[in-house]
Amino acid sequence: MKSRMQIEMELLNLGDKRRNDRFRKILETSTDHPTASVPQAHSQWYDTRATYSFWSSPKVDSVQLLQAIGRATA
């Protein structure tokens, strides 16, 4: 049986496969290190920078993230 988070990730569509993959990686890292800062949670500078770039991107829309969660819940 799939977890709710797995279903949400399958339904996620941020308009680009790479963006979807980056969000999945960010979520996995955040889940593994829930109290760590972004630099502490990532072992590579590239991943730290990519995380900050993801969240500051105008192409990342919180509405899309919430819609994926809503579809998974339904």
Order of alpha helices (4+ residues) and beta strands (2+ residues): alpha-alpha-alpha-alpha-alpha
